[in-house]
Amino acid sequence: MLPITQRKPPKHLGRFEVGAKIGGGGMATVYLGRDIREDGSEALVALKVIRDELANDEQFAAMFVDEAKILARLSHPNVIQTLEYGVTGQHRFIAMELLSGRTIADVWETLVEAKEAFDLGMAAWICARVAEGLHSAHELVDETGSPLSVIHRDVNPTNIFLTHSGEVKLIDFGLARARVRASKSADGIVKGKIPYLAPEQAYGRPLDRRIDIYALGTTLWEMATMKRLFKRDTDIDTLKAIRDAAVPDPRDQNPDFPESLWKIIDRALRRDRDERYATAEEMRTDLDAFARASGPHAQKLAALVERLFPGGEARQAKWLRDAAAVRVPAATMAPPAPVPIASSSLLEDDDARSVPHLPARESKQTPLAEAKAEHESSPPQSRRSSKAPTRQSTRPKLESKRPKPKNKKKGKRSESASPAPVVTPEEDTRKLWMIVSAVVAALVILAVLASR
């Protein structure tokens, strides 16, 4: 099948008028949208649109529909809101609320750089709000009242968004698993950011909502200690640390660390999932009980984000006014800080990397031989070592979606430049046949010349 010619951006998607392009990647594009109401007022939204090259791909179409069905049923103050999804012409889209703020990953990194730490009460309160949003997703039912068994599968600091007004939003349900999903993960792989996987994910065992509780516990441990828990120099070493599930007690380094908070973290991070919190609501109850003494936290959170990123809210507001004035969808206006969306699995080619399962603990191989076997059996992308952090080893850098600073030197390309064109599998196949044909033609010519 020949590649689809890139169509012009649509002017309307559903009830939304399409504005400036504000982001995207290899699989989808994000536009600013306007919801123009009957009274003449309008609300701005983010519109995620699957790229034209993939419009007729059944697999991606199934992924898109799966995400949209799950997202449309999610309605909670601590979960980013999906307003509508559908198809206009050949364009599949999801409309989401537009948020302004920063992720926990951004805040964590900035605090580390400043040699500061999260207030423990605020950290507990933030995670309580995430637990509240998770519980609403875990408890979703279909139109008949049957449980949908939704699991987020990618709870981590880059997917917890802190708004300038002090709200906490769980984002990116792109990897969410539910009973109704038509598209399935291939056997033998797990999805999610590796340092936040639960032990049962590393072993490829059946999953339930308690993997989200484990990931939230990992996030809370890192917020409370300002260190990384399971992240190591390579994916294999990280998976081994997850398998061992050794969680250092913060009280060993800080005698003043609250015992009540440690008990919450310890229970969320039990290797045996039957010993963990059974529901995110149980974890939320304990977290709120701890955080209550130092609250209220929403205003303090808003003040923290503004202090760490001074002028960020004003810059975001100005960008939004400028972007809203653009009436040409093809124009690109990158926001000053990443705009979160309900799911990003269709935005980046390897956002959900496959990682190898570890062999059983009972393996009789030596640790060296075991590691070598794991390395050789792993896919190429999981063999690459993570870059060593420039900070102290006790405070390694979080993987963040924060954009790199633009190069201000004249003549350098900025991040707002158009992304590289997508090379489809059909193009790769055609190029291969052209090379083969050229080689065959050269051999024929040589054979004719040799026969004379």
KAKAKA-V753997 format. One record per residue. RES is the residue in three letters. BURIAL is + if it has 9 or more other C-alpha atoms within 8 Angstrom, else -. D_LAST is the distance of its C-alpha to the last C-alpha in whole Angstrom. Layout:
res & burial & d_last
RES & BURIAL & D_LAST
RES & BURIAL & D_LAST
This chain:
res & burial & d_last
MET & - & 42
LEU & - & 41
PRO & - & 43
ILE & - & 47
THR & - & 47
GLN & - & 50
ARG & - & 53
LYS & - & 56
PRO & - & 59
PRO & - & 62
LYS & - & 65
HIS & + & 67
LEU & + & 67
GLY & - & 70
ARG & - & 73
PHE & + & 71
GLU & + & 70
VAL & + & 67
GLY & + & 67
ALA & + & 65
LYS & + & 63
ILE & + & 64
GLY & + & 62
GLY & + & 59
GLY & + & 56
GLY & + & 52
MET & + & 54
ALA & + & 57
THR & + & 59
VAL & + & 63
TYR & + & 64
LEU & + & 68
GLY & + & 70
ARG & + & 73
ASP & + & 76
ILE & + & 78
ARG & - & 81
GLU & - & 83
ASP & - & 86
GLY & - & 83
SER & - & 83
GLU & - & 79
ALA & - & 78
LEU & + & 75
VAL & + & 72
ALA & + & 69
LEU & + & 66
LYS & + & 64
VAL & + & 61
ILE & + & 58
ARG & + & 54
ASP & + & 53
GLU & + & 49
LEU & + & 51
ALA & + & 54
ASN & - & 52
ASP & - & 51
GLU & - & 54
GLN & - & 54
PHE & + & 55
ALA & + & 57
ALA & + & 59
MET & + & 60
PHE & + & 61
VAL & - & 63
ASP & + & 65
GLU & + & 65
ALA & + & 67
LYS & - & 69
ILE & + & 71
LEU & + & 71
ALA & + & 73
ARG & - & 76
LEU & + & 76
SER & - & 79
HIS & + & 81
PRO & - & 82
ASN & + & 80
VAL & + & 77
ILE & + & 75
GLN & + & 76
THR & + & 73
LEU & + & 74
GLU & - & 72
TYR & + & 69
GLY & - & 67
VAL & + & 64
THR & + & 64
GLY & - & 61
GLN & - & 58
HIS & + & 60
ARG & + & 61
PHE & + & 64
ILE & + & 67
ALA & + & 70
MET & + & 71
GLU & + & 74
LEU & + & 74
LEU & - & 75
SER & + & 75
GLY & + & 76
ARG & + & 74
THR & + & 73
ILE & + & 75
ALA & + & 71
ASP & + & 72
VAL & + & 76
TRP & + & 75
GLU & + & 73
THR & + & 75
LEU & + & 78
VAL & + & 76
GLU & - & 75
ALA & - & 79
LYS & - & 80
GLU & - & 82
ALA & + & 82
PHE & + & 83
ASP & - & 86
LEU & - & 87
GLY & + & 89
MET & + & 86
ALA & + & 83
ALA & + & 85
TRP & + & 86
ILE & + & 82
CYS & + & 81
ALA & + & 84
ARG & + & 83
VAL & + & 79
ALA & + & 81
GLU & + & 83
GLY & + & 80
LEU & + & 78
HIS & + & 81
SER & + & 80
ALA & + & 77
HIS & + & 77
GLU & + & 80
LEU & + & 78
VAL & + & 79
ASP & - & 77
GLU & - & 79
THR & - & 81
GLY & - & 82
SER & - & 79
PRO & - & 78
LEU & + & 75
SER & + & 74
VAL & + & 73
ILE & + & 71
HIS & + & 70
ARG & + & 68
ASP & + & 68
VAL & + & 71
ASN & + & 71
PRO & + & 72
THR & + & 69
ASN & + & 70
ILE & + & 74
PHE & + & 75
LEU & + & 78
THR & + & 79
HIS & + & 81
SER & - & 84
GLY & + & 84
GLU & + & 82
VAL & + & 80
LYS & + & 77
LEU & + & 75
ILE & + & 71
ASP & + & 68
PHE & + & 68
GLY & + & 64
LEU & + & 64
ALA & + & 67
ARG & + & 67
ALA & + & 69
ARG & - & 70
VAL & - & 69
ARG & - & 65
ALA & - & 62
SER & - & 60
LYS & - & 60
SER & - & 59
ALA & - & 56
ASP & - & 57
GLY & - & 57
ILE & + & 58
VAL & + & 61
LYS & + & 61
GLY & + & 63
LYS & + & 64
ILE & + & 64
PRO & + & 67
TYR & + & 69
LEU & + & 68
ALA & + & 70
PRO & + & 70
GLU & + & 69
GLN & + & 66
ALA & + & 65
TYR & + & 65
GLY & + & 64
ARG & - & 67
PRO & - & 69
LEU & - & 70
ASP & - & 73
ARG & + & 75
ARG & + & 76
ILE & + & 73
ASP & + & 74
ILE & + & 77
TYR & + & 75
ALA & + & 73
LEU & + & 76
GLY & + & 78
THR & + & 75
THR & + & 75
LEU & + & 79
TRP & + & 79
GLU & + & 76
MET & + & 79
ALA & + & 82
THR & - & 80
MET & + & 78
LYS & + & 75
ARG & + & 72
LEU & + & 73
PHE & + & 70
LYS & - & 67
ARG & - & 65
ASP & + & 62
THR & + & 60
ASP & + & 60
ILE & + & 60
ASP & + & 63
THR & + & 64
LEU & + & 64
LYS & + & 66
ALA & + & 69
ILE & + & 69
ARG & + & 69
ASP & - & 72
ALA & + & 74
ALA & - & 76
VAL & - & 78
PRO & - & 80
ASP & - & 83
PRO & + & 84
ARG & + & 87
ASP & - & 86
GLN & - & 85
ASN & - & 88
PRO & - & 91
ASP & - & 92
PHE & + & 89
PRO & - & 91
GLU & - & 91
SER & - & 91
LEU & + & 88
TRP & + & 87
LYS & - & 88
ILE & + & 86
ILE & + & 83
ASP & + & 83
ARG & + & 84
ALA & + & 81
LEU & + & 78
ARG & + & 79
ARG & - & 76
ASP & - & 78
ARG & - & 78
ASP & - & 81
GLU & - & 83
ARG & + & 82
TYR & + & 83
ALA & - & 83
THR & + & 82
ALA & + & 82
GLU & + & 85
GLU & + & 87
MET & + & 85
ARG & + & 86
THR & + & 90
ASP & + & 90
LEU & + & 88
ASP & + & 90
ALA & - & 93
PHE & + & 92
ALA & + & 91
ARG & + & 94
ALA & - & 96
SER & - & 94
GLY & - & 93
PRO & - & 93
HIS & + & 89
ALA & + & 88
GLN & + & 89
LYS & + & 88
LEU & + & 85
ALA & + & 84
ALA & + & 86
LEU & - & 84
VAL & + & 81
GLU & + & 82
ARG & - & 83
LEU & + & 79
PHE & - & 78
PRO & - & 80
GLY & - & 80
GLY & + & 77
GLU & + & 79
ALA & - & 79
ARG & + & 76
GLN & + & 75
ALA & - & 77
LYS & - & 76
TRP & + & 73
LEU & + & 74
ARG & - & 76
ASP & - & 73
ALA & + & 70
ALA & + & 73
ALA & - & 73
VAL & + & 69
ARG & - & 68
VAL & - & 64
PRO & + & 63
ALA & - & 60
ALA & - & 62
THR & + & 61
MET & + & 65
ALA & - & 64
PRO & + & 68
PRO & - & 69
ALA & + & 69
PRO & + & 67
VAL & - & 69
PRO & + & 69
ILE & + & 68
ALA & + & 69
SER & + & 66
SER & + & 63
SER & + & 60
LEU & + & 58
LEU & + & 58
GLU & + & 56
ASP & + & 53
ASP & - & 54
ASP & - & 58
ALA & + & 59
ARG & - & 56
SER & - & 56
VAL & + & 57
PRO & + & 57
HIS & + & 60
LEU & + & 62
PRO & - & 62
ALA & - & 65
ARG & - & 68
GLU & - & 68
SER & - & 65
LYS & - & 65
GLN & - & 62
THR & - & 63
PRO & - & 63
LEU & - & 60
ALA & - & 58
GLU & + & 60
ALA & + & 59
LYS & - & 55
ALA & - & 55
GLU & + & 56
HIS & + & 54
GLU & - & 51
SER & - & 51
SER & + & 52
PRO & - & 50
PRO & - & 48
GLN & - & 51
SER & + & 54
ARG & + & 53
ARG & - & 53
SER & - & 56
SER & - & 59
LYS & - & 59
ALA & - & 62
PRO & - & 65
THR & - & 67
ARG & - & 70
GLN & - & 72
SER & - & 71
THR & - & 74
ARG & + & 73
PRO & + & 69
LYS & - & 68
LEU & - & 68
GLU & - & 65
SER & - & 66
LYS & - & 65
ARG & - & 66
PRO & - & 64
LYS & - & 63
PRO & - & 65
LYS & - & 63
ASN & - & 61
LYS & - & 63
LYS & - & 61
LYS & - & 60
GLY & - & 56
LYS & - & 56
ARG & - & 56
SER & - & 59
GLU & - & 59
SER & - & 60
ALA & - & 56
SER & - & 54
PRO & - & 52
ALA & - & 49
PRO & - & 47
VAL & - & 47
VAL & - & 43
THR & - & 43
PRO & - & 42
GLU & + & 40
GLU & + & 38
ASP & + & 37
THR & - & 36
ARG & - & 34
LYS & - & 33
LEU & - & 31
TRP & - & 29
MET & - & 28
ILE & - & 27
VAL & - & 25
SER & - & 23
ALA & - & 22
VAL & - & 21
VAL & - & 19
ALA & - & 17
ALA & - & 16
LEU & - & 15
VAL & - & 13
ILE & - & 11
LEU & - & 10
ALA & - & 9
VAL & - & 7
LEU & - & 6
ALA & - & 6
SER & - & 4
ARG & - & 0
